[in-house]
Amino acid sequence: MKHHVEGMLWAVSLLSLIVAAMTTTKAYLLVVAVVWVVSSVTVIPLHFCKAWRRWREVPNKREYGAWVGFETLATVALIGLFVYVFSSH
């Protein structure tokens, strides 16, 4: 079960976006939005923590570190942009 938590959280995050796109009730949309936020806030740091812990074990440390570093920076930039856009309006 422990190995599948990240995959289940990614699935919940994706499915909640699909359900949000198909719903029209605002109260139900609020519940789906909360589920999406909670699952995303949980799974994104979990993904990067596991990726950086795995860095010691991979044979191609330089390439892996560059790629995970790029993923981390891109994700932080995207989240920062997301927060900026929604807080400025």
N, C-alpha and C positions, 0 to 999 in steps of 0.2 A: 504494500500500500504506500509506503514512504516514497518509493521510486516513481510512483504515478501521480503524486500530488501536483507537481509542476504541470504536467500534461492536462490534468483535470482543470486546473486553474486557467490555463490558456483556453481550453474549450469553453469554460464558463464565460470568460471574457469575450470570446468571439461570438458565442451564441447569444449573449445578452445584447450585443450590438445588432445582431440580426433581428432579435425579438423587438428591440427598440425601433427599428426601421419599419416593422410591420404593425405596431400598435398605434392606436389613436387616442386612447384614454390617458389623460394627463396624470392621474393618480398612479396608474399602472406603469406609466413611463418613468415616474419618479422612483418607483421600486426597482425597476430594471436599471436605471442609471446608478442607483446606490450599489446594486450588485456588481455592475461593471466597474465602478470606481474601486470598490473593496477588492475585487479579484485582481484588477490591474495593479493596484498599489502593493498587493502581496506578491504577485508573480514576477514583476519586473525586477525588483531587488533580489529575489530568490534566484532568478536566472543568472544575473551577473555575479552574485556570490558564488554560485556553483561553477560558473565559467572561470572566474579568477582562481578558485581553489584547484581547478583541474590544470591550471597553467604549469604547475610543478611537474606534472606527470607526462606531459606531451613531449614527443621527441623534437618537434620544430618550435621551440620556445619563442624565437624571434617573430616568426610569422603569426603564430597564435596570439602572442601578446599584442602585436600590431593590430590584428583583426578585432580582438576583444576590446582593445583600447578605442579603436574607431567606433565599434558598436556602442560602447559606454558613452563616448563623447557625443555621438549622434543622438542617442536617447536622451541624454541630459539636455542637449540643445532643443530637441523637439518638445520635451516636457516644459522647459523654460519658455519656449515660444507659445505653447498652449496656455500656460498660466498667464503670460503677458497679454495675450489676445483677450482672454476672458476677464481679466482684472481691469483692463483699460476701457471696457465698455460698460 
